[in-house]
Amino acid sequence: MKHDPLSDQEQQMLDVLHEWPEHPHAQLVIELRDGGWEIAMTITINGEQRSVHGVGPSFNEAWHNMNPTEA
């Protein structure tokens, strides 16, 4: 089966997931609803919880639009 090359955003997500074993309480939620993508990620680093959130009409745009949010 032939696969399209990964986008930069898809590769970035895989890179983040590769590091997650070091952060056992990390959470990633990806939703596709009504044609729009929503991505929320929460991770605890050095006891501090950090969250980012992004939305867009495609996965790539939602990932690109991710900004810090209040945890």
N, CA, C and O atoms as a GROMACS GRO file, in nm:
protein
  284
    1MET      N    1   0.084  -0.117   0.000
    1MET     CA    2   0.000   0.000   0.000
    1MET      C    3   0.089   0.124   0.000
    1MET      O    4   0.180   0.136   0.082
    2LYS      N    5   0.062   0.215  -0.091
    2LYS     CA    6   0.140   0.338  -0.102
    2LYS      C    7   0.078   0.446  -0.015
    2LYS      O    8  -0.044   0.466  -0.016
    3HIS      N    9   0.161   0.517   0.060
    3HIS     CA   10   0.115   0.625   0.147
    3HIS      C   11   0.174   0.757   0.099
    3HIS      O   12   0.286   0.761   0.050
    4ASP      N   13   0.097   0.863   0.114
    4ASP     CA   14   0.148   0.996   0.084
    4ASP      C   15   0.254   1.031   0.186
    4ASP      O   16   0.249   0.984   0.300
    5PRO      N   17   0.352   1.114   0.148
    5PRO     CA   18   0.451   1.158   0.246
    5PRO      C   19   0.383   1.235   0.360
    5PRO      O   20   0.279   1.299   0.341
    6LEU      N   21   0.442   1.228   0.477
    6LEU     CA   22   0.388   1.302   0.592
    6LEU      C   23   0.405   1.452   0.573
    6LEU      O   24   0.506   1.498   0.520
    7SER      N   25   0.306   1.527   0.617
    7SER     CA   26   0.320   1.672   0.618
    7SER      C   27   0.412   1.710   0.734
    7SER      O   28   0.439   1.628   0.822
    8ASP      N   29   0.459   1.834   0.734
    8ASP     CA   30   0.543   1.882   0.845
    8ASP      C   31   0.468   1.870   0.977
    8ASP      O   32   0.526   1.833   1.079
    9GLN      N   33   0.337   1.902   0.975
    9GLN     CA   34   0.257   1.898   1.097
    9GLN      C   35   0.241   1.754   1.147
    9GLN      O   36   0.247   1.729   1.268
   10GLU      N   37   0.219   1.660   1.056
   10GLU     CA   38   0.207   1.520   1.096
   10GLU      C   39   0.339   1.469   1.155
   10GLU      O   40   0.338   1.396   1.254
   11GLN      N   41   0.451   1.509   1.096
   11GLN     CA   42   0.581   1.468   1.147
   11GLN      C   43   0.606   1.528   1.285
   11GLN      O   44   0.660   1.461   1.373
   12GLN      N   45   0.567   1.654   1.305
   12GLN     CA   46   0.582   1.717   1.435
   12GLN      C   47   0.502   1.643   1.541
   12GLN      O   48   0.550   1.623   1.653
   13MET      N   49   0.379   1.603   1.507
   13MET     CA   50   0.296   1.529   1.602
   13MET      C   51   0.363   1.396   1.638
   13MET      O   52   0.368   1.359   1.756
   14LEU      N   53   0.415   1.325   1.540
   14LEU     CA   54   0.483   1.199   1.568
   14LEU      C   55   0.607   1.220   1.654
   14LEU      O   56   0.636   1.139   1.742
   15ASP      N   57   0.680   1.328   1.631
   15ASP     CA   58   0.797   1.359   1.714
   15ASP      C   59   0.756   1.383   1.859
   15ASP      O   60   0.822   1.337   1.952
   16VAL      N   61   0.645   1.456   1.878
   16VAL     CA   62   0.595   1.481   2.014
   16VAL      C   63   0.556   1.349   2.079
   16VAL      O   64   0.592   1.324   2.194
   17LEU      N   65   0.483   1.265   2.007
   17LEU     CA   66   0.438   1.137   2.063
   17LEU      C   67   0.556   1.046   2.098
   17LEU      O   68   0.550   0.969   2.193
   18HIS      N   69   0.661   1.055   2.020
   18HIS     CA   70   0.780   0.973   2.045
   18HIS      C   71   0.842   1.005   2.182
   18HIS      O   72   0.900   0.917   2.246
   19GLU      N   73   0.830   1.130   2.227
   19GLU     CA   74   0.886   1.172   2.356
   19GLU      C   75   0.792   1.145   2.472
   19GLU      O   76   0.833   1.160   2.588
   20TRP      N   77   0.668   1.106   2.448
   20TRP     CA   78   0.569   1.094   2.554
   20TRP      C   79   0.595   0.989   2.659
   20TRP      O   80   0.545   1.006   2.770
   21PRO      N   81   0.669   0.882   2.635
   21PRO     CA   82   0.694   0.789   2.745
   21PRO      C   83   0.760   0.856   2.866
   21PRO      O   84   0.749   0.806   2.978
   22GLU      N   85   0.827   0.968   2.843
   22GLU     CA   86   0.888   1.043   2.953
   22GLU      C   87   0.784   1.122   3.031
   22GLU      O   88   0.813   1.172   3.140
   23HIS      N   89   0.663   1.134   2.977
   23HIS     CA   90   0.555   1.214   3.037
   23HIS      C   91   0.429   1.129   3.046
   23HIS      O   92   0.341   1.140   2.960
   24PRO      N   93   0.417   1.045   3.149
   24PRO     CA   94   0.307   0.948   3.155
   24PRO      C   95   0.168   1.009   3.168
   24PRO      O   96   0.069   0.937   3.148
   25HIS      N   97   0.155   1.136   3.201
   25HIS     CA   98   0.023   1.195   3.217
   25HIS      C   99  -0.014   1.287   3.101
   25HIS      O  100  -0.101   1.372   3.114
   26ALA      N  101   0.052   1.270   2.987
   26ALA     CA  102   0.023   1.351   2.869
   26ALA      C  103  -0.107   1.304   2.805
   26ALA      O  104  -0.143   1.187   2.812
   27GLN      N  105  -0.176   1.398   2.742
   27GLN     CA  106  -0.303   1.366   2.677
   27GLN      C  107  -0.312   1.441   2.544
   27GLN      O  108  -0.280   1.559   2.536
   28LEU      N  109  -0.355   1.371   2.440
   28LEU     CA  110  -0.376   1.430   2.309
   28LEU      C  111  -0.515   1.391   2.262
   28LEU      O  112  -0.550   1.272   2.260
   29VAL      N  113  -0.597   1.490   2.225
   29VAL     CA  114  -0.732   1.466   2.175
   29VAL      C  115  -0.742   1.531   2.038
   29VAL      O  116  -0.717   1.651   2.023
   30ILE      N  117  -0.778   1.452   1.937
   30ILE     CA  118  -0.797   1.503   1.802
   30ILE      C  119  -0.940   1.470   1.762
   30ILE      O  120  -0.981   1.354   1.765
   31GLU      N  121  -1.016   1.573   1.725
   31GLU     CA  122  -1.155   1.553   1.687
   31GLU      C  123  -1.181   1.614   1.549
   31GLU      O  124  -1.129   1.720   1.515
   32LEU      N  125  -1.262   1.544   1.472
   32LEU     CA  126  -1.309   1.593   1.344
   32LEU      C  127  -1.460   1.598   1.352
   32LEU      O  128  -1.527   1.495   1.357
   33ARG      N  129  -1.515   1.720   1.354
   33ARG     CA  130  -1.660   1.739   1.366
   33ARG      C  131  -1.706   1.842   1.264
   33ARG      O  132  -1.647   1.948   1.250
   34ASP      N  133  -1.811   1.807   1.195
   34ASP     CA  134  -1.872   1.901   1.099
   34ASP      C  135  -1.769   1.961   1.004
   34ASP      O  136  -1.778   2.079   0.969
   35GLY      N  137  -1.672   1.880   0.962
   35GLY     CA  138  -1.572   1.925   0.865
   35GLY      C  139  -1.459   2.008   0.924
   35GLY      O  140  -1.374   2.056   0.849
   36GLY      N  141  -1.456   2.026   1.056
   36GLY     CA  142  -1.350   2.103   1.120
   36GLY      C  143  -1.270   2.018   1.216
   36GLY      O  144  -1.324   1.927   1.279
   37TRP      N  145  -1.143   2.045   1.227
   37TRP     CA  146  -1.052   1.972   1.315
   37TRP      C  147  -1.026   2.053   1.441
   37TRP      O  148  -1.015   2.175   1.438
   38GLU      N  149  -1.017   1.981   1.554
   38GLU     CA  150  -0.984   2.042   1.682
   38GLU      C  151  -0.880   1.952   1.750
   38GLU      O  152  -0.900   1.831   1.763
   39ILE      N  153  -0.771   2.013   1.794
   39ILE     CA  154  -0.663   1.939   1.859
   39ILE      C  155  -0.637   2.002   1.995
   39ILE      O  156  -0.620   2.124   2.006
   40ALA      N  157  -0.634   1.921   2.099
   40ALA     CA  158  -0.602   1.968   2.234
   40ALA      C  159  -0.495   1.875   2.292
   40ALA      O  160  -0.508   1.753   2.285
   41MET      N  161  -0.391   1.933   2.348
   41MET     CA  162  -0.282   1.855   2.405
   41MET      C  163  -0.248   1.912   2.542
   41MET      O  164  -0.234   2.034   2.559
   42THR      N  165  -0.234   1.823   2.640
   42THR     CA  166  -0.196   1.861   2.776
   42THR      C  167  -0.080   1.773   2.819
   42THR      O  168  -0.081   1.652   2.797
   43ILE      N  169   0.020   1.835   2.879
   43ILE     CA  170   0.137   1.761   2.926
   43ILE      C  171   0.188   1.828   3.054
   43ILE      O  172   0.178   1.950   3.069
   44THR      N  173   0.241   1.748   3.144
   44THR     CA  174   0.298   1.801   3.268
   44THR      C  175   0.450   1.791   3.258
   44THR      O  176   0.505   1.683   3.239
   45ILE      N  177   0.516   1.906   3.272
   45ILE     CA  178   0.661   1.913   3.265
   45ILE      C  179   0.711   1.981   3.391
   45ILE      O  180   0.672   2.093   3.422
   46ASN      N  181   0.797   1.911   3.464
   46ASN     CA  182   0.852   1.964   3.590
   46ASN      C  183   0.742   2.010   3.685
   46ASN      O  184   0.754   2.114   3.750
   47GLY      N  185   0.634   1.933   3.693
   47GLY     CA  186   0.524   1.962   3.784
   47GLY      C  187   0.428   2.070   3.736
   47GLY      O  188   0.331   2.100   3.805
   48GLU      N  189   0.454   2.128   3.620
   48GLU     CA  190   0.368   2.234   3.566
   48GLU      C  191   0.288   2.180   3.448
   48GLU      O  192   0.345   2.127   3.352
   49GLN      N  193   0.156   2.194   3.455
   49GLN     CA  194   0.070   2.147   3.347
   49GLN      C  195   0.065   2.253   3.237
   49GLN      O  196   0.040   2.371   3.262
   50ARG      N  197   0.088   2.207   3.114
   50ARG     CA  198   0.084   2.296   2.998
   50ARG      C  199  -0.016   2.240   2.898
   50ARG      O  200  -0.020   2.120   2.873
   51SER      N  201  -0.096   2.329   2.840
   51SER     CA  202  -0.196   2.288   2.744
   51SER      C  203  -0.188   2.376   2.620
   51SER      O  204  -0.159   2.495   2.628
   52VAL      N  205  -0.215   2.313   2.504
   52VAL     CA  206  -0.225   2.386   2.379
   52VAL      C  207  -0.352   2.340   2.308
   52VAL      O  208  -0.400   2.229   2.331
   53HIS      N  209  -0.405   2.426   2.222
   53HIS     CA  210  -0.531   2.399   2.155
   53HIS      C  211  -0.527   2.465   2.018
   53HIS      O  212  -0.477   2.577   2.003
   54GLY      N  213  -0.580   2.395   1.918
   54GLY     CA  214  -0.587   2.453   1.784
   54GLY      C  215  -0.707   2.402   1.708
   54GLY      O  216  -0.751   2.289   1.730
   55VAL      N  217  -0.760   2.483   1.621
   55VAL     CA  218  -0.872   2.444   1.535
   55VAL      C  219  -0.842   2.489   1.392
   55VAL      O  220  -0.766   2.582   1.370
   56GLY      N  221  -0.904   2.419   1.297
   56GLY     CA  222  -0.888   2.455   1.157
   56GLY      C  223  -0.965   2.362   1.067
   56GLY      O  224  -1.016   2.260   1.113
   57PRO      N  225  -0.975   2.396   0.940
   57PRO     CA  226  -1.050   2.314   0.845
   57PRO      C  227  -0.976   2.186   0.804
   57PRO      O  228  -1.035   2.098   0.741
   58SER      N  229  -0.847   2.175   0.839
   58SER     CA  230  -0.769   2.054   0.812
   58SER      C  231  -0.684   2.023   0.935
   58SER      O  232  -0.663   2.109   1.020
   59PHE      N  233  -0.635   1.898   0.943
   59PHE     CA  234  -0.546   1.864   1.053
   59PHE      C  235  -0.425   1.957   1.054
   59PHE      O  236  -0.387   2.010   1.159
   60ASN      N  237  -0.365   1.976   0.937
   60ASN     CA  238  -0.244   2.059   0.929
   60ASN      C  239  -0.268   2.200   0.980
   60ASN      O  240  -0.185   2.254   1.053
   61GLU      N  241  -0.380   2.260   0.944
   61GLU     CA  242  -0.409   2.396   0.989
   61GLU      C  243  -0.439   2.400   1.139
   61GLU      O  244  -0.397   2.493   1.208
   62ALA      N  245  -0.512   2.300   1.189
   62ALA     CA  246  -0.540   2.295   1.333
   62ALA      C  247  -0.410   2.281   1.411
   62ALA      O  248  -0.391   2.348   1.512
   63TRP      N  249  -0.319   2.194   1.365
   63TRP     CA  250  -0.190   2.177   1.434
   63TRP      C  251  -0.110   2.308   1.428
   63TRP      O  252  -0.051   2.350   1.527
   64HIS      N  253  -0.109   2.370   1.311
   64HIS     CA  254  -0.036   2.496   1.294
   64HIS      C  255  -0.093   2.606   1.383
   64HIS      O  256  -0.019   2.694   1.428
   65ASN      N  257  -0.223   2.604   1.408
   65ASN     CA  258  -0.290   2.707   1.486
   65ASN      C  259  -0.287   2.683   1.637
   65ASN      O  260  -0.347   2.759   1.713
   66MET      N  261  -0.216   2.578   1.682
   66MET     CA  262  -0.214   2.547   1.824
   66MET      C  263  -0.144   2.658   1.902
   66MET      O  264  -0.034   2.702   1.867
   67ASN      N  265  -0.211   2.703   2.009
   67ASN     CA  266  -0.160   2.807   2.097
   67ASN      C  267  -0.180   2.763   2.242
   67ASN      O  268  -0.270   2.684   2.271
   68PRO      N  269  -0.096   2.813   2.331
   68PRO     CA  270  -0.113   2.779   2.474
   68PRO      C  271  -0.251   2.821   2.525
   68PRO      O  272  -0.305   2.924   2.485
   69THR      N  273  -0.305   2.739   2.614
   69THR     CA  274  -0.432   2.769   2.680
   69THR      C  275  -0.412   2.756   2.830
   69THR      O  276  -0.312   2.700   2.875
   70GLU      N  277  -0.506   2.806   2.906
   70GLU     CA  278  -0.502   2.789   3.051
   70GLU      C  279  -0.542   2.647   3.084
   70GLU      O  280  -0.644   2.598   3.037
   71ALA      N  281  -0.462   2.581   3.166
   71ALA     CA  282  -0.491   2.442   3.203
   71ALA      C  283  -0.598   2.437   3.309
   71ALA      O  284  -0.636   2.328   3.354
   0.00000   0.00000   0.00000
